[in-house]
Amino acid sequence: MTVTVETEVAVVPGPGGFATSVQPPHLPGPVFPVPRLSAGLRLHGEYQGSGFTEPRYIARRGDGQVVQLSRLLHLVAGAIDGERDTEGISHRVSGLFGREVSEENVAYLIENKLVPLGVAVPYGQEDDEVDAPRSDLLLALKGHRVLFDEHRVARIGRALAWLHRPPVVVAVLLAAVAMDVWLFGSYGAMTPVLHVLDQPVLLLVVFALTVASLVFHEFGHASACRYGGARPGCIGCGLFLIWPSMYTDVTDVYRIGRAGRIRTDLGGVYFNVVFMLGLTGCYFLTGQPFFLSAVYLGHFEVLEQLMPAVRLDGYYILGDLAGIPDLYGKIRPIVLSMVPGRPTPPEVAGLKRSARVIVTGWVCTMVPLLLGDLGYALWNLPRIVATGVRSLTEQLSGTADAFGHGQLAFGAVGLLGCVMLICPLAGMAYLSVRLAGRLLRVAGRATEGRPRLRASVSALGLVAVGGLCCAWLVGLTPKPLPAQPPIVPVLQPGVPTATPSVHVTRHPRHGGAGAGGGATPGSGSGHARVGVVSPSASPSPSVLPSPSATARPTVPPTHPASPTATPSAGKPSDHPSTGPSASTSARPSASPSTSATAPPPPTTAATSATKALP
């Protein structure tokens, strides 16, 4: 950006008293550009309780992407107000930083650090919208839409914040213990579940209650964020892999202490417990057992949310304990740091010892798990496809017959069964493709400039793919499962509930007239962020997960394949839950159902609720 300075013409007495026009002498002076911040940028301040050796500061762009800045970059960004030029910014930053920061230093940091991160607007651009890079997250929330805007969430948070007071929390937990002792130890949790399985209409009611619990789950993140002194953002929904998922934007918790962030992480499951206590109270008032069935499913939702494998509440709890905003972003540098003879990557060298131990333990668990899931899914691919297509064909046919005979309740539940069947299959296929693509890109980067190593890796990959294809073609992989009666018949209308009888003729072992014959009927089956720049060194900034990344999603519980399984709706808190539109709090605050035919991907087949966090 350039500024044009117009000079004035002065009239002065000339020789003989005649007026003469004189051009005043040009006094050279620097004219500096005036930088601007990108639209919607928020500076959240220092990242409290960080696991890094150097302080980190949090900024969030208008598109929801969260980035980490060094103290110097944060001071420069804070001094940009759209009026000061780079000279004025240098004076302000020098006073706050305690060291001389020249105008050239400021111009360099803005042009080479803040502009590439999308924090500042490029010089010469008229509008304030930026097209900056975003983090490419494997398991992140996509396509999010706002359900409750920031003002509504603020009111909800204020109204429910009292539930996080210590005396109230203690009372709720004691009541929850008493509820579980009565339900599982005295009343029996199976009774209400089996009662609901025989009533399709009640099954839909339980589904609606499950969705309501997911929304209430997000209220827990928002109210805990508010109680801790941070400002919650919006509550919305998006897609976690392929499942609808809810999230709560709680990115502002990064500026409060570690205890406040963990309280926000746990706020969702805590509100699940509050919701279950309310359902138990409704049972005592009405005597309707379907309330207890929803309580039973709520326990699975809580357990799943605490799993640290994917971007659910457990993932963000572990990240906040370590002081690392994005654990998945540390997988590659941690793995490289384990290779003998290689220097420690700066992303790992900058971690505190305690944080490095936690993250390394998590990586050593997650990498084998992800690779094992991918290998197992590929080995069983023909079996999964054949069994899934057959089951889906029967499901769609039976559901259509139910609607054709006017059985609307059975048809609606049948559609729910179709969704529960399609989601895990599609989710596993999507995740396998993403994992395979990411492995190819990592291998390409690791062998760049090393043709022999690349040729060896390529040959090894071709041998593995060729061997897998041969195993598929010759039938070495497991065969499709034979048709089985439905575990939950009400979810599969029109599907036979018993296998056909098989008659077996027994031949005599010895010669003679004696022959024993008999028929044995076949049995049926029993009944789911971030750049740092220091005065001496300025490593390349990196980007944190955005609200889909920075949001913590809530995902519905995976139901066990047992006579007790019932359908569930299939959690970004700045930290995905279950529902027809279902739910890492943003920081946004997000698994498929298990089956006998394939391992479940690290997500569930129902809808869910989520929070948003990076």
C-alpha positions as CSV (number, residue, x, y, z in Angstrom):
1,M,0.0,0.0,0.0
2,T,1.4,3.4,-1.0
3,V,0.5,6.9,0.2
4,T,0.8,10.0,-2.0
5,V,1.9,13.2,-0.3
6,E,1.0,16.5,-2.1
7,T,3.2,19.5,-1.6
8,E,2.1,23.1,-1.4
9,V,3.4,25.9,-3.6
10,A,4.5,29.0,-1.5
11,V,4.4,32.6,-2.8
12,V,7.4,34.7,-1.5
13,P,8.8,38.1,-2.4
14,G,11.3,37.8,-5.3
15,P,14.0,40.2,-6.6
16,G,12.7,43.7,-7.0
17,G,9.7,43.0,-4.8
18,F,7.9,40.9,-7.4
19,A,6.0,37.8,-6.2
20,T,7.7,34.5,-7.1
21,S,6.3,31.0,-6.9
22,V,8.8,28.7,-5.0
23,Q,8.6,25.0,-4.6
24,P,9.4,24.2,-1.0
25,P,12.4,21.8,-0.5
26,H,11.4,18.1,-0.4
27,L,12.0,16.6,3.0
28,P,12.4,12.9,2.4
29,G,10.5,10.9,5.0
30,P,9.5,7.2,5.1
31,V,5.9,6.5,4.2
32,F,4.9,3.1,5.8
33,P,1.9,0.8,4.9
34,V,-1.0,0.3,7.3
35,P,-1.7,-3.4,7.8
36,R,-5.1,-4.8,8.6
37,L,-6.3,-7.9,10.5
38,S,-8.4,-10.5,8.6
39,A,-12.2,-10.3,9.0
40,G,-13.5,-11.9,12.2
41,L,-10.1,-12.5,13.8
42,R,-10.1,-13.0,17.6
43,L,-7.1,-12.9,19.8
44,H,-7.8,-15.2,22.8
45,G,-4.5,-14.5,24.7
46,E,-2.0,-16.9,26.2
47,Y,-2.7,-20.6,26.2
48,Q,-2.8,-21.4,29.9
49,G,-1.5,-24.7,31.2
50,S,0.4,-25.3,27.9
51,G,2.6,-28.4,27.5
52,F,5.1,-26.4,25.5
53,T,8.4,-25.1,26.9
54,E,7.7,-21.6,25.4
55,P,4.5,-19.7,26.0
56,R,1.9,-20.0,23.2
57,Y,-0.9,-17.6,22.3
58,I,-4.2,-18.5,20.6
59,A,-5.9,-16.6,17.8
60,R,-9.0,-17.7,15.9
61,R,-9.7,-16.6,12.3
62,G,-13.1,-15.7,11.0
63,D,-13.5,-19.0,9.2
64,G,-13.1,-20.8,12.6
65,Q,-9.5,-22.0,12.1
66,V,-7.5,-21.7,15.3
67,V,-3.7,-20.9,15.1
68,Q,-1.0,-20.7,17.8
69,L,1.3,-17.7,17.8
70,S,4.5,-16.8,19.7
71,R,4.4,-13.9,22.1
72,L,6.0,-11.6,19.6
73,L,3.6,-12.4,16.8
74,H,0.7,-12.0,19.2
75,L,1.9,-8.5,20.2
76,V,2.3,-7.5,16.6
77,A,-1.2,-8.8,15.8
78,G,-2.6,-7.0,18.8
79,A,-1.1,-3.7,17.7
80,I,-2.7,-3.8,14.3
81,D,-5.8,-1.7,14.4
82,G,-6.2,-0.5,10.8
83,E,-4.9,2.9,11.6
84,R,-1.3,2.5,12.8
85,D,1.4,2.0,10.1
86,T,4.3,-0.4,10.6
87,E,6.4,2.4,12.2
88,G,3.8,3.1,14.8
89,I,3.3,-0.7,15.4
90,S,7.1,-1.1,15.9
91,H,7.1,1.6,18.7
92,R,4.1,-0.1,20.5
93,V,5.5,-3.6,20.2
94,S,9.0,-2.5,21.4
95,G,7.5,-1.1,24.5
96,L,5.4,-4.2,25.3
97,F,8.1,-6.7,24.3
98,G,10.9,-5.0,26.2
99,R,13.3,-5.1,23.3
100,E,13.8,-3.0,20.2
101,V,11.7,-4.2,17.3
102,S,12.3,-2.2,14.2
103,E,9.9,-1.2,11.5
104,E,11.7,-3.7,9.2
105,N,11.2,-6.5,11.7
106,V,7.5,-5.7,12.0
107,A,7.1,-5.6,8.2
108,Y,8.9,-8.9,7.9
109,L,6.7,-10.6,10.6
110,I,3.5,-9.4,9.0
111,E,4.4,-10.3,5.5
112,N,6.1,-13.7,6.1
113,K,4.2,-14.9,9.2
114,L,0.9,-13.3,9.9
115,V,-0.3,-13.0,6.2
116,P,0.4,-16.7,5.4
117,L,-1.5,-17.7,8.6
118,G,-4.5,-15.7,7.5
119,V,-4.1,-13.4,10.6
120,A,-3.4,-10.3,8.5
121,V,-4.7,-9.2,5.1
122,P,-2.1,-9.1,2.2
123,Y,-1.0,-5.7,1.1
124,G,-3.0,-4.3,-1.8
125,Q,-6.1,-6.5,-1.1
126,E,-9.2,-4.4,-0.8
127,D,-11.5,-6.6,1.4
128,D,-10.6,-8.2,4.7
129,E,-11.5,-11.8,3.7
130,V,-8.5,-14.2,3.5
131,D,-8.0,-17.5,1.8
132,A,-5.5,-19.1,4.2
133,P,-4.5,-22.7,4.6
134,R,-6.5,-25.0,7.0
135,S,-5.4,-28.0,8.9
136,D,-6.1,-31.3,7.1
137,L,-7.6,-33.4,9.9
138,L,-8.3,-37.1,9.4
139,L,-11.2,-37.3,11.9
140,A,-12.7,-33.8,11.9
141,L,-16.1,-32.3,11.8
142,K,-17.1,-31.1,8.3
143,G,-19.9,-28.9,6.9
144,H,-21.0,-27.5,10.2
145,R,-24.1,-25.4,10.5
146,V,-25.2,-23.2,13.5
147,L,-28.3,-24.3,15.5
148,F,-28.0,-21.9,18.4
149,D,-26.2,-18.6,17.9
150,E,-23.7,-17.1,20.3
151,H,-26.3,-14.9,22.1
152,R,-28.6,-17.9,22.7
153,V,-25.8,-20.0,23.9
154,A,-24.7,-17.3,26.3
155,R,-28.1,-17.2,27.9
156,I,-28.3,-21.0,28.1
157,G,-24.8,-21.0,29.7
158,R,-25.8,-18.4,32.3
159,A,-29.0,-20.2,33.2
160,L,-27.3,-23.6,33.7
161,A,-24.0,-22.6,35.1
162,W,-25.2,-23.2,38.7
163,L,-25.2,-26.9,38.0
164,H,-21.4,-26.8,38.0
165,R,-21.0,-25.5,41.6
166,P,-19.1,-28.0,43.7
167,P,-22.0,-28.8,46.2
168,V,-24.4,-29.5,43.3
169,V,-21.8,-31.6,41.5
170,V,-21.3,-33.8,44.6
171,A,-25.0,-34.2,45.1
172,V,-25.5,-35.2,41.4
173,L,-22.8,-37.8,41.5
174,L,-24.1,-39.3,44.8
175,A,-27.6,-39.5,43.2
176,A,-26.1,-41.1,40.1
177,V,-24.4,-43.8,42.2
178,A,-27.7,-44.5,44.0
179,M,-29.5,-44.7,40.6
180,D,-27.1,-47.2,39.2
181,V,-27.1,-49.4,42.3
182,W,-30.9,-49.5,42.1
183,L,-31.2,-49.9,38.3
184,F,-28.5,-52.6,37.8
185,G,-28.4,-54.2,41.2
186,S,-32.1,-54.3,42.2
187,Y,-34.6,-53.4,39.4
188,G,-32.7,-54.9,36.5
189,A,-31.8,-52.8,33.4
190,M,-32.8,-55.6,30.9
191,T,-36.5,-55.5,31.8
192,P,-37.3,-52.0,30.4
193,V,-35.0,-52.6,27.4
194,L,-36.8,-55.8,26.4
195,H,-40.1,-54.2,26.9
196,V,-39.3,-51.4,24.5
197,L,-37.9,-53.8,21.8
198,D,-41.4,-55.3,21.5
199,Q,-43.0,-51.9,20.9
200,P,-41.9,-50.0,17.8
201,V,-43.6,-46.8,18.9
202,L,-41.8,-46.8,22.2
203,L,-38.6,-47.4,20.3
204,L,-39.1,-44.1,18.5
205,V,-39.8,-42.4,21.8
206,V,-36.5,-43.7,23.2
207,F,-34.8,-42.5,20.0
208,A,-36.2,-39.0,20.6
209,L,-35.1,-39.0,24.2
210,T,-31.6,-40.0,23.1
211,V,-31.5,-37.0,20.7
212,A,-32.6,-34.7,23.5
213,S,-29.8,-36.0,25.7
214,L,-27.3,-35.1,23.0
215,V,-28.5,-31.5,22.8
216,F,-28.5,-31.3,26.6
217,H,-24.9,-32.7,26.4
218,E,-23.9,-29.7,24.4
219,F,-25.5,-27.4,27.0
220,G,-23.2,-29.0,29.5
221,H,-20.1,-27.9,27.6
222,A,-21.4,-24.3,27.1
223,S,-22.4,-23.9,30.7
224,A,-19.1,-25.3,32.0
225,C,-17.3,-22.9,29.7
226,R,-19.3,-20.0,31.1
227,Y,-18.8,-21.1,34.7
228,G,-15.1,-21.2,34.2
229,G,-15.0,-17.6,33.0
230,A,-14.7,-18.2,29.3
231,R,-17.2,-17.2,26.6
232,P,-18.9,-20.0,24.8
233,G,-19.6,-19.7,21.1
234,C,-22.4,-21.2,19.0
235,I,-23.8,-24.7,19.1
236,G,-24.2,-26.4,15.7
237,C,-24.1,-29.6,13.8
238,G,-22.0,-31.1,11.1
239,L,-20.7,-34.4,9.7
240,F,-18.3,-36.6,11.6
241,L,-17.1,-38.9,8.8
242,I,-20.6,-39.5,7.5
243,W,-22.7,-39.2,10.7
244,P,-24.6,-36.1,11.7
245,S,-22.9,-34.7,14.8
246,M,-23.3,-31.8,17.2
247,Y,-20.6,-29.5,18.5
248,T,-20.2,-26.5,20.9
249,D,-17.7,-23.8,20.1
250,V,-15.6,-23.3,23.3
251,T,-12.4,-22.1,21.8
252,D,-12.3,-19.3,24.4
253,V,-11.4,-21.9,27.1
254,Y,-7.8,-21.9,25.9
255,R,-7.2,-18.6,27.7
256,I,-8.4,-20.0,31.1
257,G,-6.5,-22.5,33.2
258,R,-6.2,-26.3,32.7
259,A,-8.8,-27.1,35.4
260,G,-11.3,-24.9,33.6
261,R,-10.7,-26.6,30.3
262,I,-11.1,-30.1,31.8
263,R,-14.3,-29.0,33.5
264,T,-15.5,-27.9,30.1
265,D,-14.5,-31.2,28.6
266,L,-16.4,-33.1,31.3
267,G,-19.4,-30.8,31.2
268,G,-21.1,-32.8,28.4
269,V,-21.0,-36.3,30.1
270,Y,-21.8,-34.6,33.4
271,F,-25.0,-33.2,31.9
272,N,-25.7,-36.7,30.5
273,V,-25.8,-37.9,34.1
274,V,-28.1,-35.0,35.0
275,F,-30.4,-36.0,32.1
276,M,-30.4,-39.6,33.2
277,L,-31.4,-38.6,36.7
278,G,-34.3,-36.6,35.2
279,L,-35.4,-39.6,33.2
280,T,-35.3,-41.8,36.4
281,G,-37.5,-39.2,38.1
282,C,-39.9,-39.3,35.2
283,Y,-40.1,-43.1,35.6
284,F,-41.0,-42.8,39.3
285,L,-43.7,-40.2,38.4
286,T,-45.3,-42.1,35.5
287,G,-44.2,-45.8,35.9
288,Q,-43.3,-45.9,32.2
289,P,-40.3,-48.3,31.7
290,F,-39.2,-46.7,28.4
291,F,-37.6,-43.9,30.5
292,L,-35.3,-46.5,32.1
293,S,-34.5,-47.9,28.6
294,A,-33.2,-44.4,27.7
295,V,-31.2,-44.3,30.9
296,Y,-29.6,-47.6,29.9
297,L,-28.5,-46.3,26.5
298,G,-27.2,-43.1,28.2
299,H,-24.6,-45.1,30.0
300,F,-23.2,-46.3,26.6
301,E,-23.1,-42.7,25.4
302,V,-21.1,-41.6,28.4
303,L,-18.6,-44.5,28.0
304,E,-18.1,-43.8,24.3
305,Q,-17.6,-40.1,24.8
306,L,-14.7,-40.9,27.2
307,M,-12.8,-42.9,24.6
308,P,-9.6,-41.0,23.5
309,A,-9.4,-42.7,20.2
310,V,-11.3,-40.1,18.1
311,R,-12.2,-36.5,18.6
312,L,-14.7,-37.1,21.4
313,D,-14.6,-35.7,24.9
314,G,-11.9,-38.2,26.1
315,Y,-9.6,-37.0,23.3
316,Y,-9.8,-33.5,24.5
317,I,-9.5,-34.4,28.1
318,L,-6.2,-36.2,27.3
319,G,-5.1,-33.3,25.2
320,D,-5.8,-30.8,28.0
321,L,-4.0,-33.0,30.6
322,A,-1.0,-32.9,28.3
323,G,-1.4,-29.3,27.3
324,I,-1.5,-30.1,23.6
325,P,-4.3,-28.7,21.6
326,D,-4.2,-31.3,18.7
327,L,-2.9,-34.7,19.6
328,Y,-3.3,-36.0,16.0
329,G,-1.0,-33.3,14.7
330,K,1.8,-34.7,16.9
331,I,1.6,-38.3,15.5
332,R,4.1,-37.7,12.6
333,P,6.8,-35.8,14.6
334,I,6.5,-38.3,17.5
335,V,7.0,-41.3,15.2
336,L,10.0,-39.6,13.5
337,S,11.5,-38.8,16.8
338,M,11.5,-42.6,17.5
339,V,13.7,-43.4,14.5
340,P,17.3,-44.0,15.6
341,G,19.8,-41.5,14.2
342,R,17.2,-38.9,13.2
343,P,17.3,-35.5,14.9
344,T,14.4,-34.7,17.2
345,P,11.8,-32.6,15.3
346,P,11.2,-29.1,16.7
347,E,7.5,-30.0,17.3
348,V,8.7,-32.6,19.8
349,A,11.7,-30.8,21.2
350,G,9.4,-27.9,22.2
351,L,7.3,-30.1,24.4
352,K,7.7,-30.4,28.2
353,R,8.8,-33.8,29.4
354,S,5.5,-34.7,31.0
355,A,3.6,-33.7,27.8
356,R,6.0,-35.7,25.6
357,V,5.5,-38.8,27.7
358,I,1.6,-38.5,27.5
359,V,1.6,-37.9,23.8
360,T,4.1,-40.6,23.0
361,G,2.1,-43.2,25.0
362,W,-1.1,-42.1,23.1
363,V,0.7,-42.3,19.7
364,C,2.1,-45.7,20.5
365,T,-1.4,-46.9,21.1
366,M,-3.2,-45.1,18.3
367,V,-0.9,-45.8,15.3
368,P,-1.1,-49.6,15.7
369,L,-4.9,-49.3,16.3
370,L,-5.5,-47.3,13.1
371,L,-3.2,-49.5,11.0
372,G,-4.8,-52.6,12.4
373,D,-8.3,-51.3,11.6
374,L,-7.2,-50.6,8.1
375,G,-5.6,-54.0,7.5
376,Y,-8.5,-55.9,9.1
377,A,-11.0,-54.0,7.0
378,L,-9.1,-54.6,3.7
379,W,-8.7,-58.3,4.5
380,N,-12.4,-58.7,5.2
381,L,-13.5,-56.4,2.4
382,P,-15.3,-59.1,0.2
383,R,-17.0,-60.5,3.2
384,I,-18.2,-57.1,4.4
385,V,-19.5,-56.1,0.9
386,A,-21.3,-59.4,0.3
387,T,-22.9,-59.6,3.7
388,G,-23.8,-55.9,3.8
389,V,-25.4,-55.9,0.3
390,R,-27.5,-59.0,1.2
391,S,-28.6,-57.6,4.6
392,L,-29.4,-54.2,3.1
393,T,-31.5,-55.7,0.3
394,E,-33.5,-57.7,2.9
395,Q,-33.9,-54.7,5.1
396,L,-35.1,-52.4,2.3
397,S,-37.5,-55.1,1.1
398,G,-39.0,-55.7,4.5
399,T,-39.3,-52.0,5.3
400,A,-41.1,-51.4,2.0
401,D,-43.5,-54.2,2.7
402,A,-44.3,-52.7,6.1
403,F,-45.2,-49.4,4.6
404,G,-47.1,-51.2,1.9
405,H,-49.3,-52.9,4.5
406,G,-49.9,-49.6,6.4
407,Q,-47.6,-50.5,9.3
408,L,-46.2,-47.0,9.6
409,A,-44.5,-47.5,13.0
410,F,-42.8,-50.7,11.8
411,G,-41.8,-49.0,8.6
412,A,-40.3,-46.0,10.4
413,V,-38.3,-48.2,12.7
414,G,-37.2,-50.2,9.7
415,L,-35.8,-47.0,8.1
416,L,-33.9,-46.4,11.3
417,G,-32.5,-49.9,10.9
418,C,-31.4,-49.1,7.4
419,V,-29.5,-46.1,8.6
420,M,-27.8,-48.1,11.3
421,L,-26.8,-50.7,8.6
422,I,-25.5,-48.2,6.0
423,C,-23.6,-45.9,8.3
424,P,-21.0,-48.3,9.6
425,L,-20.3,-49.7,6.2
426,A,-20.0,-46.3,4.5
427,G,-18.0,-44.9,7.4
428,M,-15.5,-47.8,7.3
429,A,-15.1,-47.4,3.6
430,Y,-14.6,-43.6,3.9
431,L,-12.1,-44.0,6.7
432,S,-10.1,-46.7,4.9
433,V,-9.8,-44.5,1.8
434,R,-8.7,-41.6,3.9
435,L,-6.1,-43.6,5.8
436,A,-4.7,-45.2,2.7
437,G,-4.5,-41.8,1.0
438,R,-2.7,-40.3,3.9
439,L,-0.2,-43.2,4.1
440,L,0.6,-42.7,0.4
441,R,1.2,-39.0,0.9
442,V,3.4,-39.7,4.0
443,A,5.4,-42.3,2.1
444,G,5.8,-39.8,-0.8
445,R,7.1,-37.1,1.4
446,A,9.4,-39.4,3.3
447,T,11.1,-40.7,0.2
448,E,11.3,-37.4,-1.7
449,G,14.7,-37.0,-3.2
450,R,15.6,-40.6,-2.4
451,P,14.8,-42.7,-5.6
452,R,16.1,-46.0,-4.3
453,L,14.1,-45.8,-1.1
454,R,11.0,-44.7,-3.0
455,A,11.5,-47.7,-5.5
456,S,11.8,-50.1,-2.5
457,V,8.7,-48.7,-0.8
458,S,6.7,-48.8,-4.1
459,A,7.7,-52.4,-4.7
460,L,6.7,-53.4,-1.2
461,G,3.4,-51.7,-1.6
462,L,2.7,-53.3,-5.0
463,V,3.5,-56.7,-3.5
464,A,1.1,-56.1,-0.6
465,V,-1.7,-54.9,-2.9
466,G,-1.1,-57.8,-5.3
467,G,-1.2,-60.3,-2.6
468,L,-4.4,-58.9,-1.1
469,C,-6.1,-58.9,-4.5
470,C,-5.0,-62.6,-5.1
471,A,-6.4,-63.5,-1.7
472,W,-9.7,-61.9,-2.6
473,L,-9.9,-63.6,-5.9
474,V,-9.0,-67.2,-4.8
475,G,-11.1,-67.0,-1.7
476,L,-8.4,-67.0,1.0
477,T,-10.2,-64.2,2.9
478,P,-13.1,-65.1,5.2
479,K,-16.4,-66.0,3.5
480,P,-19.6,-64.0,4.0
481,L,-21.6,-65.0,7.0
482,P,-24.7,-67.1,6.4
483,A,-28.1,-65.5,6.8
484,Q,-29.0,-65.1,10.5
485,P,-32.2,-64.1,12.2
486,P,-32.2,-60.5,13.3
487,I,-30.9,-59.7,16.7
488,V,-33.5,-57.0,17.1
489,P,-36.5,-58.1,14.9
490,V,-38.4,-54.9,15.3
491,L,-35.6,-53.1,13.5
492,Q,-35.8,-55.5,10.5
493,P,-39.5,-55.9,9.5
494,G,-40.1,-58.7,7.0
495,V,-36.8,-60.4,7.7
496,P,-37.3,-64.1,8.9
497,T,-36.8,-64.4,12.6
498,A,-35.7,-68.1,12.5
499,T,-33.4,-70.1,10.2
500,P,-34.9,-73.0,8.3
501,S,-34.7,-76.4,9.9
502,V,-31.9,-78.7,8.6
503,H,-32.6,-82.4,8.4
504,V,-29.6,-84.7,9.0
505,T,-29.7,-88.4,8.2
506,R,-27.5,-90.6,10.2
507,H,-26.0,-93.6,8.5
508,P,-25.0,-96.7,10.4
509,R,-21.4,-97.1,11.3
510,H,-21.4,-100.9,10.6
511,G,-23.0,-103.0,7.9
512,G,-26.4,-104.4,8.7
513,A,-30.0,-103.4,8.8
514,G,-29.7,-100.9,11.7
515,A,-29.9,-97.3,10.6
516,G,-30.6,-94.4,12.9
517,G,-32.4,-91.4,11.5
518,G,-33.3,-88.2,13.0
519,A,-34.0,-84.5,12.2
520,T,-32.5,-81.7,14.2
521,P,-33.9,-78.3,13.7
522,G,-31.4,-75.5,13.1
523,S,-31.3,-73.1,16.0
524,G,-31.9,-69.4,15.6
525,S,-29.7,-66.8,17.1
526,G,-29.9,-65.0,20.3
527,H,-31.4,-61.7,20.5
528,A,-22.8,-49.2,19.2
529,R,-3.0,-25.3,15.9
530,V,0.2,-23.1,15.3
531,G,3.1,-21.0,14.8
532,V,5.8,-19.7,17.1
533,V,8.3,-17.0,16.3
534,S,11.0,-16.1,18.8
535,P,13.4,-13.1,18.6
536,S,16.3,-15.4,17.7
537,A,14.5,-18.1,15.7
538,S,11.2,-18.2,14.0
539,P,10.1,-21.7,13.1
540,S,7.3,-22.0,10.5
541,P,3.9,-21.4,12.1
542,S,1.5,-24.3,12.1
543,V,-2.3,-24.4,12.0
544,L,-4.5,-25.9,14.6
545,P,-7.7,-27.8,14.0
546,S,-10.6,-25.5,13.1
547,P,-14.1,-25.6,14.5
548,S,-14.7,-28.6,12.7
549,A,-11.3,-29.3,13.9
550,T,-11.4,-27.1,16.8
551,A,-14.8,-28.2,17.6
552,R,-15.2,-31.3,19.8
553,P,-17.8,-33.6,18.3
554,T,-20.2,-35.9,20.2
555,V,-21.0,-39.2,18.7
556,P,-23.7,-41.7,19.7
557,P,-22.9,-44.8,21.7
558,T,-22.0,-48.0,20.0
559,H,-24.5,-50.6,21.1
560,P,-23.4,-54.2,21.9
561,A,-24.7,-57.0,19.8
562,S,-26.9,-58.5,22.4
563,P,-30.5,-59.1,23.2
564,T,-30.4,-55.7,24.9
565,A,-29.2,-53.7,22.0
566,T,-31.5,-50.9,20.9
567,P,-31.1,-48.3,18.1
568,S,-29.5,-45.1,19.0
569,A,-29.4,-42.0,17.0
570,G,-26.5,-42.1,15.0
571,K,-19.5,-34.7,20.1
572,P,-16.3,-29.8,18.0
573,S,-16.6,-28.4,21.8
574,D,-13.9,-26.2,21.5
575,H,-13.4,-29.5,22.5
576,P,-19.2,-35.0,18.5
577,S,-23.4,-37.1,20.7
578,T,-26.5,-39.0,19.0
579,G,-29.6,-37.7,17.1
580,P,-31.2,-37.4,13.8
581,S,-29.2,-34.4,13.2
582,A,-26.7,-35.5,15.8
583,S,-23.3,-34.2,17.8
584,T,-13.0,-32.4,20.1
585,S,-17.1,-27.8,22.4
586,A,-15.0,-24.9,19.0
587,R,-12.5,-25.3,20.3
588,P,-15.5,-27.0,18.4
589,S,-16.4,-29.9,20.8
590,A,-17.2,-36.3,17.5
591,S,-18.2,-44.1,15.9
592,P,-19.9,-47.1,13.7
593,S,-21.8,-49.9,15.3
594,T,-20.2,-53.2,15.9
595,S,-21.2,-56.2,13.9
596,A,-20.1,-59.8,13.5
597,T,-19.0,-59.0,10.0
598,A,-16.5,-56.3,10.4
599,P,-14.6,-54.3,13.1
600,P,-16.1,-51.0,14.0
601,P,-14.4,-47.9,12.8
602,P,-13.4,-45.5,15.5
603,T,-16.9,-43.9,15.3
604,T,-20.6,-45.0,15.8
605,A,-23.3,-45.7,13.2
606,A,-25.9,-43.4,14.8
607,T,-26.2,-39.7,14.8
608,S,-24.6,-37.7,17.7
609,A,-23.9,-34.5,19.5
610,T,-20.5,-32.7,19.5
611,K,-18.5,-30.0,21.0
612,A,-15.8,-27.9,19.4
613,L,-12.2,-27.6,20.5
614,P,-8.9,-27.7,18.5
